Amino acid sequence: MDSKWVGLKNFQTLLNYPDFKRIFSNTIILGLCKVILIFPIPIILSLMLNEVKSMKLKKAIQTAIYIPYFLSWVIVGGLVFDFLGIGGLFNNIRHLFGLDPILVMQKEVYFRPVYVLSSIWKESGWGTVVYMAAISSIDQSLYESASIDGASRFQKMRYITFSLLIPTILTLFLLNIGSFLDLGFDHVYNLLTPLTYSVGDIFDTYVYRVGIQQAQYSFTTAVGLFQSIIGLILVVTFNKLSNKFSDGGLW
């Protein structure tokens, strides 16, 4: 009760930070990559897995694609650096074709593609679990009726499977959009190098560098609240759009 009330000082410090625009734009760009490029992959994988008729093959594929989820980002980051390093498989293949090696992890232009691809490899398989559970609850008589009417496998996938998955997709989308600015510190931090800070430095890494390492905990809390407010606005906005253009949202 005897602490001095600082008001909006911490928020002013954040907004007046020289690199705020760069950090904010990096977070927005990676957030859009997460929503546009990464989020649809489990849906596509689930639709494709559902078309595999052999149960043994389906289980083998599903196991293979969701095992990476159980690896920590420290391990995944190490694998990425090894794969894309000077002596890694990527540059060895380039050498076979007479191409010069590339320091992929030291170049700004490759950071975001590596972020997207590593996220897809690690997490998309686990995302199929929810969608496959939703697909398994679809009434099989719908497919039988469609087959009698002469529907192809693609038409059944499009008009039955995908259509009945939309409520699940919308629910997961609304849950994910709330963490739009929360991209995962461990993911980005383990892929960052000093030469890629200009395109990879986000709120999570900034909070760690300024708030945790420099013990500015009240400032760190203000940054977290800023992220939460943006997430709340996005959730409310997209929930209203969902209620307007579909059967309903989260509430």
C-alpha positions in Angstrom: 0.0 0.0 0.0 3.0 2.3 0.5 4.3 1.8 -3.1 4.3 4.7 -5.4 1.5 4.6 -8.0 3.2 4.8 -11.4 0.0 4.9 -13.5 0.7 4.4 -17.2 4.4 4.9 -17.0 5.3 1.3 -17.9 3.0 1.4 -20.9 4.5 4.7 -22.0 8.0 3.2 -21.7 6.9 0.3 -23.9 5.4 2.6 -26.6 8.3 5.0 -26.6 10.9 2.2 -26.8 13.0 2.9 -29.9 12.5 -0.6 -31.3 8.8 -0.9 -30.4 7.6 -0.6 -34.0 10.1 -3.3 -35.1 9.2 -5.7 -32.3 5.5 -5.1 -32.8 5.7 -5.6 -36.6 7.7 -8.8 -36.2 5.2 -10.2 -33.7 2.3 -9.3 -36.1 4.0 -10.9 -39.1 4.8 -14.1 -37.3 1.3 -14.1 -35.8 -0.2 -13.9 -39.3 2.1 -16.7 -40.4 0.8 -18.8 -37.5 -2.8 -18.2 -38.4 -2.6 -18.3 -42.2 0.1 -20.8 -42.8 0.4 -23.0 -39.7 -3.2 -23.3 -38.4 -4.7 -24.9 -41.6 -2.1 -27.7 -41.8 -3.6 -30.0 -39.1 -7.0 -29.6 -40.9 -5.5 -30.7 -44.2 -3.6 -33.6 -42.6 -6.8 -34.8 -40.9 -8.8 -34.7 -44.1 -6.0 -36.7 -45.9 -5.6 -39.2 -43.0 -9.3 -39.8 -43.0 -9.0 -41.0 -46.6 -6.4 -43.7 -45.7 -8.4 -46.9 -45.6 -5.8 -49.1 -43.9 -6.1 -48.7 -40.1 -2.5 -49.9 -39.6 -1.1 -47.4 -42.1 -3.3 -44.6 -40.7 -2.1 -45.2 -37.2 1.5 -45.4 -38.3 1.3 -42.1 -40.2 -0.5 -40.4 -37.3 2.1 -41.7 -34.8 5.0 -40.5 -37.0 3.7 -37.0 -37.5 2.8 -36.3 -33.8 5.9 -37.7 -32.2 7.8 -34.5 -32.8 5.3 -32.7 -30.5 6.9 -34.4 -27.5 10.4 -32.9 -28.3 11.3 -29.7 -26.6 12.1 -26.6 -28.6 15.6 -26.7 -27.4 16.1 -30.1 -29.1 14.2 -29.0 -32.2 16.3 -25.8 -32.4 19.4 -27.9 -32.2 18.2 -30.2 -35.0 17.4 -27.2 -37.2 20.8 -25.6 -36.7 22.5 -29.0 -37.4 20.4 -29.6 -40.5 20.9 -26.1 -41.9 24.5 -25.5 -40.7 27.6 -25.4 -42.9 28.2 -29.1 -42.5 24.5 -30.0 -42.3 22.4 -32.1 -44.7 21.0 -29.0 -46.5 24.4 -27.6 -47.5 25.7 -31.1 -48.3 22.9 -31.5 -50.8 23.7 -28.0 -52.2 27.3 -29.1 -52.6 26.3 -32.1 -54.6 24.7 -29.8 -57.1 27.8 -27.5 -57.2 26.2 -24.7 -55.1 27.9 -22.7 -52.5 26.9 -23.3 -48.8 24.5 -20.8 -47.2 24.5 -19.7 -43.6 20.7 -20.1 -43.4 20.3 -19.3 -39.7 22.4 -16.2 -40.0 20.3 -14.6 -42.8 17.2 -12.5 -42.1 15.4 -13.7 -45.2 15.3 -17.3 -44.1 14.2 -16.8 -40.4 10.5 -16.7 -41.0 10.3 -19.6 -43.4 12.3 -21.7 -40.9 10.0 -20.6 -38.1 6.9 -21.7 -40.1 8.4 -25.0 -41.3 9.7 -26.0 -37.8 6.4 -25.2 -36.2 4.5 -27.3 -38.8 6.9 -30.2 -38.4 6.7 -30.1 -34.6 3.1 -29.3 -33.8 0.8 -30.0 -36.8 0.7 -33.7 -36.1 -0.6 -33.2 -32.6 -3.2 -30.8 -33.9 -4.7 -33.6 -36.0 -5.8 -35.4 -32.8 -8.7 -33.1 -32.1 -9.9 -33.1 -35.8 -9.6 -36.8 -36.1 -11.7 -37.2 -33.0 -14.3 -34.9 -34.5 -14.3 -36.8 -37.8 -14.7 -40.1 -36.0 -18.1 -38.9 -34.6 -19.5 -38.2 -38.1 -22.5 -40.5 -38.9 -21.2 -43.0 -41.5 -24.7 -43.2 -43.0 -24.0 -39.8 -44.6 -21.1 -41.2 -46.6 -23.2 -44.2 -47.6 -26.0 -41.9 -48.8 -23.5 -39.8 -50.7 -22.0 -42.9 -52.3 -25.5 -44.0 -53.5 -26.0 -40.6 -55.0 -22.7 -41.0 -56.9 -20.5 -38.6 -54.9 -16.8 -39.0 -55.4 -14.3 -39.3 -52.5 -13.3 -35.7 -53.0 -16.9 -34.5 -52.9 -17.6 -36.5 -49.8 -14.5 -35.0 -48.1 -15.5 -31.5 -49.2 -19.3 -31.5 -48.6 -19.5 -33.9 -45.6 -16.2 -34.2 -43.7 -15.0 -30.6 -44.1 -18.5 -29.1 -43.7 -19.1 -31.0 -40.4 -15.6 -30.0 -39.2 -16.3 -26.3 -39.5 -17.7 -25.8 -35.9 -14.6 -27.5 -34.5 -12.3 -25.4 -36.7 -14.1 -22.2 -35.6 -13.8 -23.1 -31.9 -10.1 -23.9 -32.2 -9.5 -20.8 -34.3 -11.1 -18.5 -31.7 -9.1 -20.2 -28.9 -5.9 -19.7 -30.9 -6.6 -16.1 -32.0 -6.5 -15.1 -28.3 -2.8 -15.8 -28.2 -2.1 -14.1 -31.5 0.8 -12.0 -30.0 2.0 -14.9 -27.8 4.1 -16.8 -30.3 6.1 -18.9 -27.8 9.3 -17.7 -26.3 11.1 -21.0 -26.4 10.3 -21.5 -30.1 11.6 -18.2 -31.3 14.5 -17.9 -28.8 16.0 -21.2 -29.9 16.0 -20.1 -33.5 17.3 -16.6 -33.0 20.9 -15.5 -33.8 22.3 -12.0 -33.4 22.0 -11.5 -37.2 18.3 -12.3 -37.2 17.1 -10.1 -34.4 15.8 -7.5 -36.8 13.1 -10.0 -38.1 12.8 -12.4 -35.2 12.8 -10.2 -32.1 9.2 -10.4 -30.7 7.5 -9.4 -27.5 8.3 -12.7 -25.8 12.1 -12.4 -26.4 12.0 -8.6 -25.6 10.3 -9.3 -22.3 12.9 -11.9 -21.4 15.8 -9.6 -22.4 14.5 -6.4 -20.7 12.1 -7.7 -18.1 13.7 -10.9 -16.8 17.4 -10.3 -17.3 17.2 -6.7 -16.1 14.7 -7.6 -13.3 12.1 -5.0 -14.5 9.2 -7.2 -13.5 6.5 -4.5 -13.3 7.4 -3.5 -16.9 7.2 -7.1 -18.0 3.7 -7.3 -16.5 2.7 -4.2 -18.5 3.9 -5.9 -21.7 2.0 -9.1 -20.9 -1.2 -7.0 -20.2 -0.7 -5.2 -23.5 -0.6 -8.6 -25.3 -3.7 -9.8 -23.4 -5.7 -6.8 -24.3 -4.9 -7.3 -28.0 -5.8 -10.9 -27.7 -9.1 -10.1 -26.0 -10.0 -7.6 -28.8 -9.3 -10.2 -31.4 -11.3 -12.9 -29.7 -14.4 -10.7 -29.2 -14.1 -9.4 -32.8 -13.8 -12.8 -34.4 -16.5 -14.3 -32.1 -18.9 -11.6 -33.3 -18.0 -12.4 -37.0 -18.4 -16.1 -36.3 -21.9 -15.5 -34.8 -22.8 -13.4 -37.8 -21.6 -15.6 -40.6 -21.9 -19.1 -39.1 -24.0 -21.2 -36.6 -22.2 -19.6 -33.6 -19.0 -18.8 -31.8 -17.7 -19.4 -28.3 -20.6 -17.4 -26.8 
